[in-house]
């Protein structure tokens, strides 16, 4: 027997709720791509125009784009 059929809500409402939760998880996954180590963050605050600061920003942007592409591949983002 299908477990979804025994639940009190309609399958359509459950499907919508599940998709919404997956979108929230996808957003959390992308936000993890913006993680910067405390030491790197302190360095960036002290040296906003250094090459290392620029490299950190570029790495974070690359990580965000990579996460977005992965989620698009699984059709979690449009």
Secondary structure, DSSP 8 states (H G I E B T S, - for coil): --GGGGSSS-HHHHHHHHHHHHHHHHHHHHHHTT---HHHHHHHHH-TTSHHHHHHHHHHHHHHHHHHHHHHHTTS--
